[in-house]
Amino acid sequence: MKTYDLNIYRQDDGVNGEYQDPWYIEVYEHSQVGDIDTHHSVQRVELTAEETAKLQLGTSEYFADNDVWYGFDSFIEDFEHQISNRLWDIINALPRLENN
């Protein structure tokens, strides 16, 4: 079965281990065949300050951490009204996953 997962994160500064803006959403294709799980990156999107604020990244309880995984379908359902037009365009352009 194939699905998309999202990694929503900020990178550390590489010096002090402190996280800094901007936030990113990286889309991963997740496949599971038997007991084997695989993830590979499909697209990485740097979020604007406005998108970060609308999604409450870094300020809401769930996004208090600097690196969070979120199921694609759940993210769409939970944040449908907070997703910018630009992100909708990116989401809608993702290849449709075929499950055999």
Buried (B, 14 or more C-beta within 10 A) or exposed (E): EBBBBBBBBBEEEEEEEEBEEEBBBBBBBBBEEEEEEEEEEBBEBEBBEEBBEBBBBBEEEEBEEBEEEBBBEEBBEEBEEEBBEEBEEBBEEEEEBEEE
